[in-house]
Amino acid sequence: MANQARKETNIIQDYSSIRLPSDLIETVKKKLGDEFLWNYDPETKELFIIKRPPSITEALYGLGADMWKKAGGTDYIRQERDSWAD
């Protein structure tokens, strides 16, 4: 029981809520629609708000393709796997 209370306290400490002015929310809705995603970057202290894509899977498809080409693609993966100890 003590562990559960400690977990709940940590969760509460990890998250905080803020209130945004309604006119700001309305501006975001006008530009992005009713469904949007947001992420806060603690390093830059910036809040990113983007329109929620119809399919997150499709939106992420191909992400990093250029990186894999530069790294060598499947040859790079094979080399990495071959370097692993049995």
Distance bins in CASP14 RR format, pairs under 12 A and 6 or more apart:
PFRMAT RR
TARGET T0000
AUTHOR 0000-0000-0000
RMODE 2
METHOD distances of the structure
MODEL  1
1 7 0 0 0 0 0 1 0 0 0 0 0
1 8 0 0 0 0 0 1 0 0 0 0 0
2 8 0 0 0 0 0 1 0 0 0 0 0
2 9 0 0 0 0 0 1 0 0 0 0 0
3 9 0 0 0 0 0 1 0 0 0 0 0
3 10 0 0 0 0 0 1 0 0 0 0 0
4 10 0 0 0 0 0 1 0 0 0 0 0
4 11 0 0 0 0 0 1 0 0 0 0 0
5 11 0 0 0 0 0 1 0 0 0 0 0
5 12 0 0 0 0 0 1 0 0 0 0 0
6 12 0 0 0 0 0 1 0 0 0 0 0
6 13 0 0 0 0 0 1 0 0 0 0 0
7 13 0 0 0 0 0 1 0 0 0 0 0
7 14 0 0 0 0 0 1 0 0 0 0 0
8 14 0 0 0 0 0 1 0 0 0 0 0
8 15 0 0 0 0 0 1 0 0 0 0 0
9 15 0 0 0 0 0 1 0 0 0 0 0
14 42 0 0 0 0 0 1 0 0 0 0 0
15 40 0 0 0 0 0 1 0 0 0 0 0
16 40 0 0 0 0 0 1 0 0 0 0 0
18 24 0 0 0 0 0 1 0 0 0 0 0
18 25 0 0 0 0 0 1 0 0 0 0 0
18 38 0 0 0 0 0 1 0 0 0 0 0
18 40 0 0 0 0 1 0 0 0 0 0 0
18 47 0 0 0 0 1 0 0 0 0 0 0
19 25 0 0 0 0 1 0 0 0 0 0 0
20 26 0 0 0 0 0 1 0 0 0 0 0
20 27 0 0 0 0 0 1 0 0 0 0 0
20 28 0 0 0 0 1 0 0 0 0 0 0
20 29 0 0 0 0 0 1 0 0 0 0 0
20 38 0 0 0 0 0 1 0 0 0 0 0
20 47 0 0 0 0 1 0 0 0 0 0 0
20 49 0 0 0 0 0 1 0 0 0 0 0
21 27 0 0 0 0 1 0 0 0 0 0 0
21 28 0 0 0 0 0 1 0 0 0 0 0
22 28 0 0 0 0 0 1 0 0 0 0 0
22 29 0 0 0 0 0 1 0 0 0 0 0
23 29 0 0 0 0 0 1 0 0 0 0 0
23 30 0 0 0 0 0 1 0 0 0 0 0
24 30 0 0 0 0 0 1 0 0 0 0 0
24 31 0 0 0 0 0 1 0 0 0 0 0
24 38 0 0 0 0 0 1 0 0 0 0 0
24 47 0 0 0 0 0 1 0 0 0 0 0
24 49 0 0 0 0 1 0 0 0 0 0 0
25 31 0 0 0 0 0 1 0 0 0 0 0
25 32 0 0 0 0 0 1 0 0 0 0 0
25 33 0 0 0 0 0 1 0 0 0 0 0
25 34 0 0 0 0 0 1 0 0 0 0 0
25 36 0 0 0 0 1 0 0 0 0 0 0
25 38 0 0 0 0 0 1 0 0 0 0 0
25 49 0 0 0 0 0 1 0 0 0 0 0
26 32 0 0 0 0 0 1 0 0 0 0 0
26 33 0 0 0 0 0 1 0 0 0 0 0
26 34 0 0 0 0 0 1 0 0 0 0 0
27 33 0 0 0 0 0 1 0 0 0 0 0
27 36 0 0 0 0 0 1 0 0 0 0 0
27 49 0 0 0 0 0 1 0 0 0 0 0
28 34 0 0 0 0 1 0 0 0 0 0 0
28 35 0 0 0 0 0 1 0 0 0 0 0
28 36 1 0 0 1 0 0 0 0 0 0 0
28 37 0 0 0 0 0 1 0 0 0 0 0
28 38 0 0 0 0 1 0 0 0 0 0 0
28 47 0 0 0 0 0 1 0 0 0 0 0
28 48 0 0 0 0 0 1 0 0 0 0 0
28 49 1 0 1 0 0 0 0 0 0 0 0
28 50 0 0 0 0 0 1 0 0 0 0 0
28 51 0 0 0 0 1 0 0 0 0 0 0
28 52 0 0 0 0 0 1 0 0 0 0 0
29 35 0 0 0 0 1 0 0 0 0 0 0
29 36 1 0 0 1 0 0 0 0 0 0 0
29 49 0 0 0 0 0 1 0 0 0 0 0
29 51 0 0 0 0 0 1 0 0 0 0 0
29 52 0 0 0 0 0 1 0 0 0 0 0
30 36 0 0 0 0 0 1 0 0 0 0 0
30 51 0 0 0 0 0 1 0 0 0 0 0
31 49 0 0 0 0 1 0 0 0 0 0 0
31 50 0 0 0 0 0 1 0 0 0 0 0
31 51 0 0 0 0 1 0 0 0 0 0 0
32 38 0 0 0 0 0 1 0 0 0 0 0
32 48 0 0 0 0 0 1 0 0 0 0 0
32 49 1 0 0 1 0 0 0 0 0 0 0
32 50 1 0 0 1 0 0 0 0 0 0 0
32 51 1 0 1 0 0 0 0 0 0 0 0
32 52 1 0 0 1 0 0 0 0 0 0 0
32 53 0 0 0 0 0 1 0 0 0 0 0
33 49 0 0 0 0 0 1 0 0 0 0 0
33 50 0 0 0 0 0 1 0 0 0 0 0
33 51 1 0 0 1 0 0 0 0 0 0 0
33 52 0 0 0 0 1 0 0 0 0 0 0
33 53 0 0 0 0 0 1 0 0 0 0 0
34 51 0 0 0 0 0 1 0 0 0 0 0
34 52 0 0 0 0 1 0 0 0 0 0 0
35 49 0 0 0 0 0 1 0 0 0 0 0
35 50 0 0 0 0 0 1 0 0 0 0 0
35 51 1 0 0 1 0 0 0 0 0 0 0
35 52 1 0 1 0 0 0 0 0 0 0 0
35 53 0 0 0 0 1 0 0 0 0 0 0
35 54 0 0 0 0 1 0 0 0 0 0 0
35 56 0 0 0 0 0 1 0 0 0 0 0
36 47 0 0 0 0 0 1 0 0 0 0 0
36 48 0 0 0 0 0 1 0 0 0 0 0
36 49 1 0 1 0 0 0 0 0 0 0 0
36 50 1 0 0 1 0 0 0 0 0 0 0
36 51 1 0 1 0 0 0 0 0 0 0 0
36 52 1 0 1 0 0 0 0 0 0 0 0
36 53 0 0 0 0 0 1 0 0 0 0 0
37 47 0 0 0 0 0 1 0 0 0 0 0
37 48 0 0 0 0 1 0 0 0 0 0 0
37 49 1 0 0 1 0 0 0 0 0 0 0
37 50 1 0 1 0 0 0 0 0 0 0 0
37 51 1 0 0 1 0 0 0 0 0 0 0
37 52 1 0 1 0 0 0 0 0 0 0 0
37 53 0 0 0 0 1 0 0 0 0 0 0
37 56 0 0 0 0 1 0 0 0 0 0 0
37 59 0 0 0 0 0 1 0 0 0 0 0
38 46 0 0 0 0 0 1 0 0 0 0 0
38 47 1 0 0 1 0 0 0 0 0 0 0
38 48 1 0 0 1 0 0 0 0 0 0 0
38 49 1 0 1 0 0 0 0 0 0 0 0
38 50 1 0 0 1 0 0 0 0 0 0 0
38 51 0 0 0 0 0 1 0 0 0 0 0
38 52 0 0 0 0 1 0 0 0 0 0 0
39 46 0 0 0 0 1 0 0 0 0 0 0
39 47 1 0 0 1 0 0 0 0 0 0 0
39 48 1 0 1 0 0 0 0 0 0 0 0
39 49 0 0 0 0 1 0 0 0 0 0 0
39 50 0 0 0 0 1 0 0 0 0 0 0
40 46 1 0 0 1 0 0 0 0 0 0 0
40 47 1 0 1 0 0 0 0 0 0 0 0
40 48 1 0 0 1 0 0 0 0 0 0 0
40 49 0 0 0 0 0 1 0 0 0 0 0
41 47 1 0 0 1 0 0 0 0 0 0 0
41 48 1 0 0 1 0 0 0 0 0 0 0
50 56 0 0 0 0 0 1 0 0 0 0 0
50 59 0 0 0 0 1 0 0 0 0 0 0
51 59 0 0 0 0 1 0 0 0 0 0 0
52 59 0 0 0 0 1 0 0 0 0 0 0
53 59 1 1 0 0 0 0 0 0 0 0 0
53 60 0 0 0 0 1 0 0 0 0 0 0
53 61 0 0 0 0 0 1 0 0 0 0 0
55 61 0 0 0 0 1 0 0 0 0 0 0
56 63 0 0 0 0 0 1 0 0 0 0 0
57 63 0 0 0 0 0 1 0 0 0 0 0
62 68 0 0 0 0 1 0 0 0 0 0 0
62 69 0 0 0 0 0 1 0 0 0 0 0
64 70 0 0 0 0 1 0 0 0 0 0 0
64 71 0 0 0 0 1 0 0 0 0 0 0
64 73 0 0 0 0 0 1 0 0 0 0 0
65 71 0 0 0 0 0 1 0 0 0 0 0
65 72 0 0 0 0 0 1 0 0 0 0 0
65 73 0 0 0 0 1 0 0 0 0 0 0
66 72 0 0 0 0 0 1 0 0 0 0 0
66 73 0 0 0 0 0 1 0 0 0 0 0
67 73 0 0 0 0 1 0 0 0 0 0 0
67 76 0 0 0 0 0 1 0 0 0 0 0
68 74 0 0 0 0 1 0 0 0 0 0 0
68 75 0 0 0 0 0 1 0 0 0 0 0
68 76 1 0 0 1 0 0 0 0 0 0 0
68 77 0 0 0 0 1 0 0 0 0 0 0
68 80 0 0 0 0 0 1 0 0 0 0 0
69 75 0 0 0 0 0 1 0 0 0 0 0
69 76 0 0 0 0 1 0 0 0 0 0 0
70 76 0 0 0 0 1 0 0 0 0 0 0
71 77 0 0 0 0 1 0 0 0 0 0 0
71 78 0 0 0 0 0 1 0 0 0 0 0
71 79 0 0 0 0 1 0 0 0 0 0 0
71 80 0 0 0 0 1 0 0 0 0 0 0
72 78 0 0 0 0 1 0 0 0 0 0 0
72 79 0 0 0 0 1 0 0 0 0 0 0
72 80 0 0 0 0 0 1 0 0 0 0 0
73 79 0 0 0 0 1 0 0 0 0 0 0
73 80 0 0 0 0 0 1 0 0 0 0 0
74 80 0 0 0 0 0 1 0 0 0 0 0
74 81 0 0 0 0 0 1 0 0 0 0 0
75 81 0 0 0 0 0 1 0 0 0 0 0
75 82 0 0 0 0 0 1 0 0 0 0 0
76 82 0 0 0 0 0 1 0 0 0 0 0
76 83 0 0 0 0 0 1 0 0 0 0 0
77 83 0 0 0 0 0 1 0 0 0 0 0
77 84 0 0 0 0 0 1 0 0 0 0 0
78 84 0 0 0 0 0 1 0 0 0 0 0
END
